[in-house]
Amino acid sequence: MKILFAAAEIAPLSKVGGLADVTRSLPQELIKAGHEVQTVIPKYGFIDFSGFKTERVFSDFTVLALGKYRKITVEQIIVEGIKTYLVSEDIFTNSALVYGENELEKFFVFCIAVSDILPFLGWQPDIIHCHDWHTALIPLLVRLKGYNYRTVFTIHNIKYQGNFDNYMLYESGLAAYWHARLPGNQQIPFNFMSQGILWADAVSTVSETFAREILTQEYGYGQQDLLNFRKESLFGIRNGLGYEEYDPQSDKLIAANYSPDEMAGKAINKRKLQQLSGWQEDIAVPLVGMVTRIDEQKGLEIILQTVPDLISKLPVQFVFLGRGKDYYESALKSLEKRYPGNIKTHITFDNGMAHLIYAGSDIFLMPSSWEPCGLSQLIAMRYGTVPLARATGGLADTVHNLSADLGKGTGFVFHDYDAQALTSTLKRALHSFDNRRAWSKVIRRIMKQDFTWHDPVIKYEMLYKKALEHTRNAG
């Protein structure tokens, strides 16, 4: 099959989060499986292309978007083995960030541009795989233009949907498609994502549990009626992990390499992490790590309630790394000031430090209020760091609760989203850490888990086939 990935970001060019990892690693794995895969992204002004050979596809292409004629240039480069189209327009080249600047206009222009240039690319896809709200108008636009490309729309983060006001609605020229009604007189939400859900030939999200959760009011964020309308075309496929990038045996960003058969290096990484945190090196003290976007979705509210009480009762160290909301950043830094011997907070994103936290921690914290898939728990297990997670979305699919004797399971799991549940689970994990013989067996067991793209790729191949077979104008 010939598959075109459309996305707002791709690693390493424009990585903001896990979406960029998926739009790099999934095409790579599909190519290995024998498919032709290319990607298309905006050409942001902040990307350094000095290490790439750029080939001009065409220039002086004009599109009409939001009442303005816009000059589009398309170039192509090779990104880690993937042919990648770069769509250039002033709104992209003037951007210093992927998100946060003129988002609605930026990604509306991107959707229009992609749909307009498709017939002129030379290489013609069978499937256009659209990722998150930034590309969600492409399935609708492809149909409006009468093209026969089949489309798949994947929801990575349902909370962000590209919501807009009445001005944007009428400037778009697509108002009729939001004023339409679903069966039962349900109104279609005024955002980009709704059109991806409605018009794609198949819709997916990034874990089986999350595919079920988003059909409910609690997790659907206003899209649950539309998702239930497309329920027969909705599928959950777990994300895979790029095992070449995250490999403790060869990782150059950590202090010492190690494997399930030779674990000495893990203790070296822990000592290095303690040293960088300004603490005495002591592998007997359990170290809890967290690499995350710092906001309420990731469980910061209950973490802040739990950590002080835990520190007062048990020997434990916490290392946090990430950026996010000012309130939670400040709260974590305040905790560090109160407990400098127990808490270290890095308000930044440092890839080297992230890898060291994965390798040097004993327990990895993921008490998310909701989580479509999550890659951090997969990375943690790859590095022999035991995840502690709430049973939601992809966490429920990938982290299985350890038995009392630690003989079965892969992590510490709790269900209720509250501080009491997190506290009791953390206490259980810290007490279990003292059982060194059983803990060592857990580490080796989780390092041997298979979270590669092998099984997800097979499921995506089936999904693409379903999209190709989909009868248009059916639900």
JOVEN-V935316 format. One record per residue. N is the residue number from 0. SS is DSSP state (@ for helix, = for strand, . for the rest). PHI is phi in radians with two decimals (NA if undefined). Layout:
N/SS/PHI  N/SS/PHI
This chain:
0/./NA  1/=/-1.86  2/=/-2.25  3/=/-1.87  4/=/-1.56  5/=/-2.00  6/./-2.71  7/./-1.40  8/./-2.59  9/./-2.60  10/./-1.36  11/./-1.62  12/./-1.10  13/./-2.46  14/./-1.38  15/./-1.95  16/./-2.61  17/@/-1.13  18/@/-0.98  19/@/-1.12  20/@/-1.16  21/@/-1.19  22/@/-1.29  23/@/-1.66  24/@/-1.31  25/@/-1.15  26/@/-1.02  27/@/-1.04  28/@/-1.25  29/@/-1.16  30/@/-1.11  31/@/-1.06  32/./-1.41  33/./1.81  34/./-1.66  35/=/-1.65  36/=/-2.26  37/=/-2.27  38/=/-2.22  39/=/-2.38  40/=/-2.43  41/=/-1.21  42/./-1.60  43/./-1.27  44/./-1.20  45/./-1.51  46/./-1.32  47/./-1.59  48/./-1.76  49/./-1.07  50/./-1.60  51/./-2.08  52/./-1.61  53/./-1.70  54/=/-2.02  55/=/-1.29  56/=/-1.56  57/=/-2.88  58/=/-2.35  59/=/0.97  60/=/-1.63  61/=/-1.98  62/=/-2.20  63/=/-1.82  64/=/-2.52  65/./0.96  66/./1.38  67/=/-2.23  68/=/-1.45  69/=/-2.23  70/=/-1.49  71/=/-1.98  72/=/-2.09  73/=/-2.13  74/=/-2.16  75/=/-2.37  76/=/-2.34  77/=/-1.86  78/=/-1.96  79/./0.87  80/./1.55  81/=/-1.90  82/=/-1.20  83/=/-2.21  84/=/-1.45  85/=/-1.94  86/=/-1.66  87/=/-1.92  88/./-2.72  89/@/-0.91  90/@/-1.16  91/@/-1.50  92/@/-1.17  93/./-1.52  94/./-1.47  95/./-1.69  96/./-2.46  97/./-1.22  98/./-2.06  99/./1.64  100/./-2.18  101/./0.78  102/@/-1.02  103/@/-1.10  104/@/-1.12  105/@/-1.01  106/@/-1.47  107/@/-1.14  108/@/-1.05  109/@/-1.08  110/@/-1.08  111/@/-1.07  112/@/-1.08  113/@/-1.07  114/@/-1.15  115/@/-1.34  116/@/-1.47  117/@/-0.85  118/@/-1.19  119/@/-1.84  120/./-1.34  121/./1.52  122/./-1.31  123/./-2.02  124/./-1.40  125/./-1.46  126/=/-2.18  127/=/-1.91  128/=/-1.75  129/=/-1.74  130/=/-2.07  131/./1.09  132/@/-1.08  133/@/-1.09  134/@/-2.11  135/./-1.26  136/./-1.43  137/@/-1.05  138/@/-1.01  139/@/-1.18  140/@/-1.11  141/@/-1.05  142/@/-1.21  143/@/-1.07  144/./-1.48  145/./1.35  146/./-1.32  147/./-1.78  148/./-1.08  149/=/-1.62  150/=/-2.22  151/=/-2.15  152/=/-2.03  153/=/-1.91  154/=/-1.61  155/./-1.68  156/./-2.41  157/./-1.28  158/./-1.19  159/./-1.77  160/./-2.20  161/./1.30  162/=/-1.22  163/./-2.49  164/./-1.77  165/@/-1.10  166/@/-1.06  167/@/-1.11  168/@/-0.99  169/@/-1.45  170/@/-1.14  171/./-1.17  172/./1.36  173/./-2.05  174/@/-0.96  175/@/-1.04  176/@/-1.39  177/@/-1.69  178/@/-1.44  179/./-1.14  180/=/-2.13  181/=/-1.41  182/./-0.95  183/./1.54  184/./1.15  185/=/-1.37  186/=/-1.40  187/./-1.37  188/./-0.99  189/./-1.43  190/=/-2.79  191/@/-1.12  192/@/-1.01  193/@/-1.02  194/@/-1.30  195/@/-1.10  196/@/-1.11  197/@/-1.30  198/@/-1.84  199/./-1.16  200/./-1.23  201/=/-2.58  202/=/-2.12  203/=/-2.39  204/=/-2.39  205/./-1.74  206/./-2.88  207/@/-1.19  208/@/-1.12  209/@/-1.14  210/@/-1.07  211/@/-1.39  212/@/-1.10  213/./-1.28  214/./-1.40  215/./-1.83  216/@/-1.12  217/@/-1.10  218/@/-1.97  219/@/-1.41  220/./0.85  221/./1.52  222/./-1.74  223/@/-1.11  224/@/-1.16  225/@/-1.15  226/@/-1.17  227/@/-1.18  228/@/-1.09  229/./-1.78  230/@/-0.94  231/@/-1.21  232/@/-1.91  233/=/-1.83  234/=/-2.35  235/=/-1.95  236/./-2.31  237/./-1.07  238/./-1.19  239/./-1.76  240/./-2.07  241/./-1.30  242/./-1.24  243/./-1.29  244/./-1.27  245/./-1.90  246/./-2.41  247/./-1.09  248/./-1.36  249/./-2.30  250/./-1.04  251/./-1.50  252/./-1.62  253/./-1.84  254/./-1.27  255/./-2.71  256/./-1.51  257/./-2.82  258/=/-2.59  259/./-1.04  260/./-1.63  261/=/-2.49  262/./-1.70  263/@/-1.01  264/@/-1.13  265/@/-1.13  266/@/-1.13  267/@/-1.13  268/@/-1.13  269/@/-1.12  270/@/-1.08  271/@/-1.10  272/@/-1.15  273/@/-1.12  274/@/-1.06  275/@/-1.17  276/./-1.51  277/./1.40  278/./-1.87  279/./-1.19  280/./-1.29  281/./-2.70  282/./-1.27  283/./-1.36  284/./-1.54  285/=/-1.13  286/=/-2.04  287/=/-1.87  288/=/-1.94  289/=/-2.67  290/=/-2.05  291/./-2.85  292/./-1.37  293/=/-1.53  294/./-2.70  295/@/-1.14  296/@/-1.02  297/@/-1.49  298/./1.61  299/@/-1.08  300/@/-1.04  301/@/-1.41  302/@/-1.10  303/@/-1.11  304/@/-1.38  305/@/-1.56  306/@/-1.04  307/@/-1.03  308/@/-1.11  309/@/-1.18  310/@/-1.08  311/@/-1.25  312/@/-2.03  313/./-2.38  314/./-1.26  315/=/-2.83  316/=/-2.16  317/=/-2.18  318/=/-2.17  319/=/-2.00  320/=/-2.42  321/./2.75  322/./-2.22  323/=/3.04  324/./-1.35  325/@/-0.96  326/@/-1.02  327/@/-1.28  328/@/-1.04  329/@/-1.13  330/@/-1.13  331/@/-1.18  332/@/-1.15  333/@/-1.14  334/@/-1.09  335/@/-1.07  336/@/-1.14  337/@/-1.29  338/./-2.25  339/./-1.12  340/./-1.49  341/./-2.21  342/=/-2.30  343/=/-2.24  344/=/-2.11  345/=/-1.92  346/./-1.56  347/./-2.96  348/./-2.12  349/./-2.25  350/@/-1.09  351/@/-1.12  352/@/-1.15  353/@/-1.03  354/@/-1.10  355/@/-1.16  356/@/-1.15  357/@/-1.04  358/@/-1.43  359/@/-1.64  360/./-1.43  361/./-1.62  362/=/-2.26  363/=/-2.00  364/=/-1.69  365/=/-2.50  366/./-1.56  367/./-1.13  368/./-1.25  369/./-2.72  370/./-2.73  371/./-0.92  372/./-2.40  373/./1.52  374/./-1.84  375/@/-1.07  376/@/-1.17  377/@/-1.23  378/@/-1.12  379/@/-0.99  380/@/-1.12  381/@/-1.00  382/./-1.71  383/./1.28  384/./-1.89  385/=/-1.36  386/=/-1.32  387/=/-2.06  388/=/-2.44  389/=/-1.48  390/./-1.37  391/./-2.56  392/@/0.88  393/@/-1.18  394/@/-1.13  395/@/-1.14  396/@/-1.39  397/@/-2.03  398/./-2.01  399/./-1.95  400/=/-1.05  401/./-1.23  402/./-1.23  403/./-1.00  404/./-1.60  405/./1.15  406/./-1.38  407/./-2.35  408/./1.84  409/./-2.30  410/=/-3.05  411/=/-1.80  412/=/-2.13  413/=/-2.30  414/./-1.97  415/./-1.28  416/./-1.51  417/./-2.69  418/@/-1.13  419/@/-1.09  420/@/-1.14  421/@/-1.13  422/@/-1.06  423/@/-1.14  424/@/-1.26  425/@/-1.12  426/@/-1.07  427/@/-1.08  428/@/-1.13  429/@/-1.17  430/@/-1.20  431/@/-1.15  432/@/-1.02  433/./-1.21  434/./-1.46  435/@/-1.08  436/@/-1.12  437/@/-1.17  438/@/-1.08  439/@/-1.06  440/@/-1.19  441/@/-1.07  442/@/-0.99  443/@/-1.14  444/@/-1.15  445/@/-1.27  446/@/-1.18  447/./-1.65  448/./-1.15  449/./-1.80  450/./-2.06  451/./-1.22  452/./-1.50  453/@/-0.97  454/@/-1.21  455/@/-1.02  456/@/-1.09  457/@/-1.04  458/@/-1.20  459/@/-1.15  460/@/-1.04  461/@/-1.14  462/@/-1.12  463/@/-1.08  464/@/-1.11  465/@/-1.10  466/@/-1.12  467/@/-1.14  468/@/-1.58  469/./-1.11  470/./-1.46  471/./-1.08  472/./1.29  473/./-1.73  474/./-1.36
